[in-house]
Amino acid sequence: MVTYLWIGGFTSKYLKIWSLCNALIATEYIENFTFFNKLSAKDQYTLARYAILTCINLQVSYVSMCQIFECCIQPDAAEEPERDEKHYSLAVMSNDPMICCQIQLVEYLLLKAIYICNPDLSQDSQVIISKERRRIVNILFDHCLRNSKANGPARFSEHLGIFHVLERQQKMQRNYCLLCIAPILPKSLKNRIGFLHEIMSYENKL
């Protein structure tokens, strides 16, 4: 997506890299959880690497659903990736479940928070995030019941079922990056986008 920026009477054209923008937004979102600062540095790194990619996928899918698109729509209405790109099918994997469930804003935010509290960490950190995960899961369950006592439990289960799709999507995206992108990526560029490279890599550097 090419965006035009008006600066001091001049028009500047630049390319917005939404994968990087979304990763930075997801990182800041994760850091704002109160429990995050209670974790060790190693567990903070592990949790962030685990959750960032899925936070991005959830965000893009939710924005696309709200705009009534089955493709990947970014916040500025850009379609990225486009339909003819090789990894397009991987990027839209979570769209159908979100559309099928007609996820509400509150449910989307709660699902994202639950996912963040899901990785395997050290024993002390696991106690912290498990407590937080139970609290948020209970909030989601109560929300589903309030909206429909008859279908609330089924809707709750349907929401949690999206996690299986998200896990598969994340794994396939990492495999694609490892097998198809990393081998042809110039070293100079790999160093410049080291942040994204770490997110997509299976290797834990801490």
ZIKANOR-V366768 format. One record per residue. N is the residue number from 1. RES is the residue in one letter. OMEGA is omega in whole degrees, 0 to 359 (* if undefined). D_LAST is the distance of its C-alpha to the last C-alpha in Angstrom with 1 decimal. Layout:
{{N	RES	OMEGA	D_LAST} {N	RES	OMEGA	D_LAST}}
//
This chain:
{{1	M	178	34.7} {2	V	182	36.4} {3	T	179	36.9} {4	Y	183	39.5} {5	L	181	39.0} {6	W	182	42.1} {7	I	174	41.5} {8	G	177	44.5} {9	G	180	47.0} {10	F	178	44.9} {11	T	180	43.2} {12	S	179	39.7} {13	K	179	38.3} {14	Y	181	34.6} {15	L	178	32.4} {16	K	179	30.2} {17	I	187	27.0} {18	W	178	26.7} {19	S	178	23.5} {20	L	179	21.8} {21	C	181	24.0} {22	N	178	23.3} {23	A	179	19.5} {24	L	178	19.8} {25	I	180	22.3} {26	A	179	20.2} {27	T	179	17.3} {28	E	178	19.9} {29	Y	181	21.5} {30	I	182	18.5} {31	E	183	18.0} {32	N	175	21.7} {33	F	183	21.5} {34	T	183	22.4} {35	F	185	20.1} {36	F	181	17.0} {37	N	177	17.3} {38	K	181	17.7} {39	L	175	14.2} {40	S	181	11.4} {41	A	180	9.0} {42	K	180	6.2} {43	D	175	9.2} {44	Q	180	10.4} {45	Y	181	7.7} {46	T	181	8.3} {47	L	181	12.0} {48	A	180	12.4} {49	R	180	11.2} {50	Y	193	13.5} {51	A	189	16.4} {52	I	184	16.8} {53	L	180	18.6} {54	T	174	20.8} {55	C	178	21.7} {56	I	181	22.9} {57	N	179	24.8} {58	L	181	26.5} {59	Q	181	27.4} {60	V	180	29.0} {61	S	181	30.8} {62	Y	178	32.1} {63	V	180	33.4} {64	S	180	35.0} {65	M	180	36.6} {66	C	179	38.0} {67	Q	180	39.5} {68	I	175	40.9} {69	F	174	39.2} {70	E	177	37.8} {71	C	181	35.8} {72	C	180	32.7} {73	I	179	33.9} {74	Q	184	31.8} {75	P	179	32.8} {76	D	179	35.2} {77	A	176	36.9} {78	A	175	35.4} {79	E	183	35.0} {80	E	0	31.6} {81	P	179	31.1} {82	E	189	34.7} {83	R	183	36.5} {84	D	178	36.9} {85	E	188	33.2} {86	K	184	31.8} {87	H	182	28.9} {88	Y	183	31.3} {89	S	177	31.8} {90	L	184	28.1} {91	A	185	28.1} {92	V	184	31.1} {93	M	183	30.2} {94	S	180	29.8} {95	N	184	32.9} {96	D	178	35.5} {97	P	179	34.2} {98	M	179	34.0} {99	I	181	37.5} {100	C	181	38.9} {101	C	185	37.8} {102	Q	184	38.8} {103	I	175	35.9} {104	Q	182	36.9} {105	L	181	34.8} {106	V	181	34.2} {107	E	177	33.2} {108	Y	181	30.8} {109	L	180	29.1} {110	L	178	28.9} {111	L	180	27.5} {112	K	179	24.7} {113	A	178	23.9} {114	I	182	24.2} {115	Y	180	21.7} {116	I	182	19.1} {117	C	191	19.6} {118	N	188	19.1} {119	P	174	15.6} {120	D	181	14.7} {121	L	176	12.7} {122	S	185	13.2} {123	Q	181	16.9} {124	D	181	17.5} {125	S	180	15.9} {126	Q	177	17.7} {127	V	182	20.9} {128	I	185	20.4} {129	I	178	19.8} {130	S	178	22.4} {131	K	179	25.0} {132	E	180	24.4} {133	R	179	24.5} {134	R	180	27.8} {135	R	183	29.2} {136	I	177	28.6} {137	V	179	29.8} {138	N	178	33.0} {139	I	179	33.6} {140	L	180	33.4} {141	F	179	35.8} {142	D	179	38.2} {143	H	180	38.2} {144	C	179	39.1} {145	L	180	41.9} {146	R	181	43.3} {147	N	179	43.6} {148	S	180	45.2} {149	K	183	46.1} {150	A	184	47.3} {151	N	183	44.4} {152	G	180	41.7} {153	P	180	40.0} {154	A	179	40.2} {155	R	177	38.7} {156	F	179	35.9} {157	S	179	35.2} {158	E	178	35.5} {159	H	181	32.9} {160	L	178	30.3} {161	G	178	31.2} {162	I	181	29.7} {163	F	179	26.2} {164	H	178	27.0} {165	V	182	27.7} {166	L	179	24.6} {167	E	180	22.4} {168	R	179	24.4} {169	Q	181	24.5} {170	Q	180	20.7} {171	K	181	20.4} {172	M	177	23.3} {173	Q	179	22.1} {174	R	178	18.7} {175	N	179	20.9} {176	Y	179	23.3} {177	C	182	20.8} {178	L	187	19.4} {179	L	188	23.0} {180	C	184	25.1} {181	I	184	23.5} {182	A	182	20.6} {183	P	183	23.1} {184	I	183	25.6} {185	L	178	23.4} {186	P	183	24.2} {187	K	180	21.4} {188	S	179	22.7} {189	L	179	22.4} {190	K	178	18.9} {191	N	181	17.8} {192	R	180	19.9} {193	I	183	18.4} {194	G	180	14.8} {195	F	179	14.1} {196	L	181	16.2} {197	H	178	14.8} {198	E	180	11.2} {199	I	185	13.2} {200	M	182	15.3} {201	S	174	13.0} {202	Y	186	12.2} {203	E	176	9.2} {204	N	187	5.7} {205	K	179	3.8} {206	L	*	0.0}}
//
